Amino acid sequence: MNKLSMALRFPIAPVSLSTHDQARLVAKWKLVSFENEFQDGERSTRGVPAAYIIFTPMRRFLAMLAPSMAPIEQEGTALFRASFAYCGSYRVSGDTWITRVERNWTDTVAAGEHVREYRLRGDTLEVTTGWRISAEHNERPVRSVFTFRKMK
């Protein structure tokens, strides 16, 4: 059997980093820190909301965030606006994952694809959003950095 026919019969598929990382992402993750980073280098730390993300082996993704310890007197409308949830399919490419949003709880999460850079270190997942203009921060360019811990 020559080398070509051998290669066609028994192709060697390299294991890609994204396949390996995708397997490592499959878990439930709890948010442990959250900060905004501005293009001028300034950073602002925010309170940690109750937030979770889930990656399944079937390439499904779910995100949920609600303000933690919301005061009892806070109006339901304000609490609703400050919360979000969305789900969809995901794929991994290098050090990014891309979620194709299929359903969202409110219109605060746009439909379409969301690209997130990530870094895995043991049971810690650091996620960085893309740059965006923020009305909340006087129209300054900002991106968010989230740190999650794998839940047992």
HULINDA-V44837 format. One line per field, one symbol per residue. psi: psi as a letter, one per 30 degrees, with the letter a starting at -180 (. if undefined). A space follows every 50 residues. Layout:
psi: ???
This chain:
psi: kleeeeeeeikjjkkleeeeeeeffjlkkkkflklkklfgfkkkklljlj kklkklfghkkkkkkkkkhkkefkkeeeeeffllkllalllkjbglkkkj keklelgfjklakkkkklkkjbgkjkkkllklkjefhhgkkllkkkklkk k.
